Structures are given as C-alpha cells and as structure tokens.
Amino acid sequence: MTIEVNGRTVEWKNNETVTRLLKRIGYVFPLVFVKINDSVIPRKDFLHVTIPDKAVIKVIHMISGG
C-alpha cells in the first residue's frame, strides 16, 4: 500500500496523521500548505487528519520574501 507525496511514491502507514507523515518524510519547514486528494487540510487539523491509502498529497513550502 502506497501514497504519493509531491509525485514521489511513499509507503502508506495505517492511522498516520499529516503531522507524522511530514516528520517521517523530512519536511522541516515551519509553514507548509497540504492538500490530500485536492482537499486543503487546515494546519490546525494536521494532528487529527489521517492519510488514506492511495492518497495523492501535495506539500507546498511557504516562503516569505520581498
């Protein structure tokens, strides 16, 4: 069972939350935008939303600048 994260195939883990997935695959940027199957996941829900099998996930780093 797998999921896709930014075009990369990653092993799916049962009951894994968005927060745990981000940590497992090494996303350390403090501000990220996450979509699961084209649905935006609010940052406040990262600890509670679990990743379904075969999900397509987009993680976008938010970078400030001028």
N, C-alpha and C positions, 0 to 999 in steps of 0.2 A: 504494500500500500504506500502510495506516494502523494505528495503535494507539489505544486510548482510555486517557487518564490522568485520573482523577477526573472522568469524564464529558465530557472535552474531547478532540476528535479531534486527533491529533498524527501527523506524518509518521513512518513506520517507517523505520529505518535498519538495514541488514544488519549482523549481528555487534555491535550496540550493547549494552554491558553496562548493568546497573542504575545503576552509578556514573556512567557517561557520560550516560545519559538524564536522571538527576536534575540533573546540571550543565547540560545543554543546555536544559532547560525551566525552570531557575532556582530549583530547590529548594536553599536555603542553610541551612535549619535543621540543627543538628548531629545531632539524634535524629529519625529518621523510621522508620516501620514500612511495609514494602512487601509488597503481595500482587500476584501475577501469576496471573490466571485462578483466583482464590480459593485459591492456594497461597502460604503465607507464605514469604518469602525471608529467610533469616538474614542479618544485617548483614555477617557475615564472608564471605558469598558474593557481595556486591554487585559486586566486581571481576571475578567469573568468570561469573556468570549472564547469559546474553544474552536479549534480549527477542524473543519470536517475533512474526511478522506477525499482525495481528488480535488481539493480546493486549488484555485488559482489566486495567488496572493501577490499584490504589488506593494512594495515598501519604498516610499519616496522620502529621501532626506530633505528636511527643510534647512536651508542655509540663508543666513541673513547677510546683507552686504549693502553696498551703496553704489 
